Amino acid sequence: MKSRSRKGRFTFYANDDENLAFIQLPAHPKKAQPGIAKKQLKLSEHVNLGRDIEIFLDFDKDENPISIEILTYDE
């Protein structure tokens, strides 16, 4: 995954080949740490987003939101 944009307080990564985007929020440690996300909320379980997209919100051990993952699916 490569960095595409850095806007103020968050960093956006995207990989067109895998239909994946990843947004690091301000509470994210900004370096790879396996297991940093202790909880994940799948938004499609709470909001109808359609069939072609999944959005996940990741939280750290203190329940601070640290990242957003966006997956799209080709039909």
VEXZATI-182697 format. One record per atom (N, C-alpha, C, CB): x, y, z; atom name. Coordinates in nm, 2 decimals. Glycine has a CB too. Layout:
[[X,Y,Z],'CA']
...
END
This chain:
[[0.08,-0.12,0.00],'N']
[[0.00,0.00,0.00],'CA']
[[0.09,0.12,0.00],'C']
[[-0.10,0.00,0.12],'CB']
[[0.06,0.22,-0.08],'N']
[[0.14,0.34,-0.09],'CA']
[[0.06,0.46,-0.04],'C']
[[0.19,0.36,-0.23],'CB']
[[0.13,0.56,0.02],'N']
[[0.07,0.68,0.06],'CA']
[[0.03,0.76,-0.06],'C']
[[0.17,0.76,0.16],'CB']
[[-0.09,0.81,-0.06],'N']
[[-0.13,0.89,-0.16],'CA']
[[-0.15,1.04,-0.12],'C']
[[-0.27,0.84,-0.22],'CB']
[[-0.18,1.06,0.00],'N']
[[-0.21,1.20,0.05],'CA']
[[-0.19,1.21,0.20],'C']
[[-0.36,1.23,0.01],'CB']
[[-0.15,1.32,0.24],'N']
[[-0.14,1.35,0.38],'CA']
[[-0.20,1.48,0.40],'C']
[[0.02,1.35,0.43],'CB']
[[-0.32,1.48,0.47],'N']
[[-0.39,1.60,0.49],'CA']
[[-0.40,1.64,0.64],'C']
[[-0.54,1.59,0.43],'CB']
[[-0.32,1.73,0.68],'N']
[[-0.33,1.77,0.82],'CA']
[[-0.31,1.66,0.92],'C']
[[-0.45,1.84,0.84],'CB']
[[-0.41,1.62,0.98],'N']
[[-0.41,1.53,1.10],'CA']
[[-0.43,1.38,1.07],'C']
[[-0.51,1.57,1.20],'CB']
[[-0.45,1.35,0.94],'N']
[[-0.46,1.21,0.91],'CA']
[[-0.38,1.18,0.78],'C']
[[-0.61,1.17,0.89],'CB']
[[-0.35,1.05,0.76],'N']
[[-0.28,1.00,0.65],'CA']
[[-0.37,0.90,0.57],'C']
[[-0.14,0.93,0.69],'CB']
[[-0.37,0.92,0.44],'N']
[[-0.46,0.83,0.35],'CA']
[[-0.37,0.74,0.27],'C']
[[-0.55,0.92,0.27],'CB']
[[-0.40,0.61,0.27],'N']
[[-0.33,0.52,0.19],'CA']
[[-0.43,0.45,0.09],'C']
[[-0.25,0.41,0.27],'CB']
[[-0.39,0.42,-0.03],'N']
[[-0.48,0.35,-0.12],'CA']
[[-0.40,0.25,-0.21],'C']
[[-0.56,0.45,-0.20],'CB']
[[-0.47,0.15,-0.24],'N']
[[-0.41,0.05,-0.34],'CA']
[[-0.52,0.02,-0.44],'C']
[[-0.36,-0.08,-0.26],'CB']
[[-0.51,0.07,-0.56],'N']
[[-0.61,0.05,-0.66],'CA']
[[-0.63,-0.09,-0.70],'C']
[[-0.58,0.13,-0.78],'CB']
[[-0.52,-0.17,-0.70],'N']
[[-0.53,-0.31,-0.74],'CA']
[[-0.62,-0.39,-0.65],'C']
[[-0.39,-0.37,-0.75],'CB']
[[-0.62,-0.36,-0.52],'N']
[[-0.69,-0.44,-0.42],'CA']
[[-0.82,-0.37,-0.38],'C']
[[-0.61,-0.46,-0.30],'CB']
[[-0.86,-0.26,-0.44],'N']
[[-0.98,-0.18,-0.40],'CA']
[[-0.99,-0.16,-0.25],'C']
[[-1.10,-0.26,-0.45],'CB']
[[-0.88,-0.11,-0.20],'N']
[[-0.86,-0.09,-0.06],'CA']
[[-0.81,0.05,-0.03],'C']
[[-0.77,-0.19,0.01],'CB']
[[-0.87,0.12,0.07],'N']
[[-0.82,0.25,0.12],'CA']
[[-0.81,0.24,0.27],'C']
[[-0.91,0.37,0.08],'CB']
[[-0.71,0.30,0.33],'N']
[[-0.68,0.30,0.47],'CA']
[[-0.65,0.44,0.52],'C']
[[-0.56,0.20,0.50],'CB']
[[-0.72,0.49,0.62],'N']
[[-0.70,0.62,0.67],'CA']
[[-0.65,0.61,0.82],'C']
[[-0.83,0.70,0.66],'CB']
[[-0.53,0.66,0.84],'N']
[[-0.48,0.67,0.98],'CA']
[[-0.53,0.79,1.05],'C']
[[-0.32,0.66,0.98],'CB']
[[-0.60,0.78,1.16],'N']
[[-0.66,0.89,1.23],'CA']
[[-0.55,0.94,1.33],'C']
[[-0.79,0.85,1.31],'CB']
[[-0.57,1.06,1.39],'N']
[[-0.47,1.12,1.48],'CA']
[[-0.42,1.03,1.59],'C']
[[-0.52,1.25,1.54],'CB']
[[-0.50,0.95,1.64],'N']
[[-0.46,0.86,1.76],'CA']
[[-0.38,0.74,1.71],'C']
[[-0.58,0.81,1.83],'CB']
[[-0.37,0.72,1.58],'N']
[[-0.29,0.60,1.53],'CA']
[[-0.14,0.63,1.55],'C']
[[-0.31,0.58,1.38],'CB']
[[-0.06,0.53,1.59],'N']
[[0.08,0.55,1.62],'CA']
[[0.17,0.58,1.50],'C']
[[0.14,0.43,1.69],'CB']
[[0.12,0.58,1.38],'N']
[[0.19,0.61,1.26],'CA']
[[0.30,0.51,1.22],'C']
[[0.24,0.75,1.27],'CB']
[[0.31,0.40,1.28],'N']
[[0.41,0.30,1.24],'CA']
[[0.34,0.16,1.26],'C']
[[0.54,0.31,1.32],'CB']
[[0.38,0.07,1.18],'N']
[[0.32,-0.06,1.18],'CA']
[[0.34,-0.13,1.32],'C']
[[0.38,-0.15,1.07],'CB']
[[0.23,-0.17,1.38],'N']
[[0.23,-0.24,1.50],'CA']
[[0.13,-0.35,1.50],'C']
[[0.21,-0.14,1.63],'CB']
[[0.17,-0.47,1.47],'N']
[[0.07,-0.58,1.46],'CA']
[[-0.01,-0.58,1.59],'C']
[[0.14,-0.71,1.44],'CB']
[[-0.14,-0.60,1.57],'N']
[[-0.23,-0.61,1.69],'CA']
[[-0.27,-0.48,1.75],'C']
[[-0.17,-0.69,1.79],'CB']
[[-0.23,-0.36,1.69],'N']
[[-0.27,-0.23,1.75],'CA']
[[-0.42,-0.21,1.76],'C']
[[-0.20,-0.12,1.67],'CB']
[[-0.49,-0.26,1.66],'N']
[[-0.64,-0.25,1.67],'CA']
[[-0.69,-0.36,1.76],'C']
[[-0.70,-0.26,1.53],'CB']
[[-0.75,-0.32,1.87],'N']
[[-0.81,-0.41,1.97],'CA']
[[-0.96,-0.44,1.95],'C']
[[-0.79,-0.36,2.11],'CB']
[[-1.02,-0.35,1.87],'N']
[[-1.17,-0.36,1.84],'CA']
[[-1.19,-0.31,1.70],'C']
[[-1.25,-0.29,1.95],'CB']
[[-1.29,-0.37,1.63],'N']
[[-1.32,-0.33,1.50],'CA']
[[-1.47,-0.32,1.49],'C']
[[-1.26,-0.42,1.39],'CB']
[[-1.52,-0.21,1.43],'N']
[[-1.66,-0.19,1.41],'CA']
[[-1.69,-0.20,1.26],'C']
[[-1.72,-0.06,1.47],'CB']
[[-1.78,-0.29,1.22],'N']
[[-1.81,-0.31,1.08],'CA']
[[-1.94,-0.22,1.06],'C']
[[-1.84,-0.46,1.04],'CB']
[[-1.92,-0.11,0.99],'N']
[[-2.03,-0.02,0.98],'CA']
[[-2.15,-0.07,0.90],'C']
[[-1.98,0.11,0.91],'CB']
[[-2.13,-0.17,0.81],'N']
[[-2.24,-0.22,0.74],'CA']
[[-2.34,-0.30,0.83],'C']
[[-2.19,-0.31,0.62],'CB']
[[-2.30,-0.34,0.95],'N']
[[-2.38,-0.40,1.04],'CA']
[[-2.48,-0.30,1.11],'C']
[[-2.30,-0.48,1.15],'CB']
[[-2.45,-0.17,1.09],'N']
[[-2.53,-0.07,1.15],'CA']
[[-2.60,0.03,1.05],'C']
[[-2.44,0.01,1.25],'CB']
[[-2.54,0.03,0.93],'N']
[[-2.59,0.13,0.83],'CA']
[[-2.59,0.05,0.69],'C']
[[-2.50,0.26,0.82],'CB']
[[-2.69,0.07,0.61],'N']
[[-2.70,0.01,0.48],'CA']
[[-2.60,0.08,0.39],'C']
[[-2.84,0.00,0.43],'CB']
[[-2.49,0.02,0.35],'N']
[[-2.39,0.09,0.26],'CA']
[[-2.40,0.03,0.12],'C']
[[-2.25,0.07,0.32],'CB']
[[-2.48,-0.07,0.10],'N']
[[-2.49,-0.13,-0.03],'CA']
[[-2.40,-0.26,-0.03],'C']
[[-2.44,-0.03,-0.14],'CB']
[[-2.40,-0.33,-0.15],'N']
[[-2.33,-0.45,-0.16],'CA']
[[-2.19,-0.44,-0.19],'C']
[[-2.40,-0.54,-0.26],'CB']
[[-2.15,-0.33,-0.25],'N']
[[-2.02,-0.31,-0.31],'CA']
[[-1.91,-0.25,-0.22],'C']
[[-2.03,-0.24,-0.44],'CB']
[[-1.94,-0.22,-0.10],'N']
[[-1.85,-0.15,-0.01],'CA']
[[-1.86,-0.20,0.14],'C']
[[-1.88,0.00,-0.01],'CB']
[[-1.75,-0.21,0.20],'N']
[[-1.74,-0.24,0.34],'CA']
[[-1.65,-0.13,0.41],'C']
[[-1.68,-0.38,0.37],'CB']
[[-1.69,-0.08,0.52],'N']
[[-1.62,0.02,0.60],'CA']
[[-1.60,-0.03,0.74],'C']
[[-1.69,0.16,0.59],'CB']
[[-1.47,-0.03,0.78],'N']
[[-1.44,-0.08,0.92],'CA']
[[-1.38,0.04,1.00],'C']
[[-1.35,-0.20,0.92],'CB']
[[-1.41,0.06,1.12],'N']
[[-1.35,0.15,1.21],'CA']
[[-1.28,0.08,1.31],'C']
[[-1.46,0.25,1.27],'CB']
[[-1.14,0.10,1.32],'N']
[[-1.06,0.03,1.42],'CA']
[[-1.03,0.12,1.54],'C']
[[-0.92,-0.01,1.35],'CB']
[[-1.03,0.05,1.66],'N']
[[-1.00,0.12,1.79],'CA']
[[-0.88,0.06,1.86],'C']
[[-1.13,0.11,1.88],'CB']
[[-0.81,0.14,1.93],'N']
[[-0.70,0.09,2.01],'CA']
[[-0.75,0.04,2.15],'C']
[[-0.60,0.21,2.04],'CB']
[[-0.66,0.00,2.24],'N']
[[-0.69,-0.06,2.36],'CA']
[[-0.77,0.03,2.45],'C']
[[-0.57,-0.11,2.44],'CB']
[[-0.76,0.16,2.43],'N']
[[-0.84,0.26,2.51],'CA']
[[-0.96,0.30,2.44],'C']
[[-0.75,0.38,2.54],'CB']
[[-1.00,0.23,2.34],'N']
[[-1.12,0.26,2.26],'CA']
[[-1.12,0.39,2.18],'C']
[[-1.24,0.25,2.35],'CB']
[[-1.00,0.44,2.15],'N']
[[-0.99,0.56,2.07],'CA']
[[-0.99,0.51,1.92],'C']
[[-0.85,0.63,2.10],'CB']
[[-1.06,0.58,1.83],'N']
[[-1.06,0.54,1.69],'CA']
[[-0.92,0.57,1.63],'C']
[[-1.17,0.61,1.61],'CB']
[[-0.86,0.47,1.57],'N']
[[-0.73,0.49,1.52],'CA']
[[-0.72,0.48,1.36],'C']
[[-0.63,0.39,1.58],'CB']
[[-0.82,0.41,1.30],'N']
[[-0.81,0.40,1.16],'CA']
[[-0.94,0.36,1.10],'C']
[[-0.70,0.30,1.11],'CB']
[[-0.96,0.39,0.97],'N']
[[-1.07,0.35,0.89],'CA']
[[-1.02,0.27,0.77],'C']
[[-1.16,0.48,0.84],'CB']
[[-1.09,0.16,0.74],'N']
[[-1.05,0.08,0.63],'CA']
[[-1.18,0.08,0.54],'C']
[[-1.01,-0.07,0.67],'CB']
[[-1.15,0.10,0.41],'N']
[[-1.26,0.10,0.31],'CA']
[[-1.23,0.00,0.20],'C']
[[-1.28,0.24,0.25],'CB']
[[-1.32,-0.10,0.18],'N']
[[-1.30,-0.20,0.08],'CA']
[[-1.41,-0.19,-0.02],'C']
[[-1.30,-0.34,0.15],'CB']
[[-1.38,-0.20,-0.14],'N']
[[-1.48,-0.20,-0.25],'CA']
[[-1.47,-0.33,-0.33],'C']
[[-1.47,-0.08,-0.34],'CB']
[[-1.58,-0.37,-0.38],'N']
[[-1.59,-0.50,-0.45],'CA']
[[-1.63,-0.48,-0.59],'C']
[[-1.68,-0.60,-0.38],'CB']
[[-1.57,-0.54,-0.69],'N']
[[-1.61,-0.53,-0.83],'CA']
[[-1.72,-0.63,-0.85],'C']
[[-1.49,-0.56,-0.93],'CB']
[[-1.82,-0.59,-0.93],'N']
[[-1.93,-0.68,-0.96],'CA']
[[-1.89,-0.77,-1.08],'C']
[[-2.05,-0.60,-1.00],'CB']
END
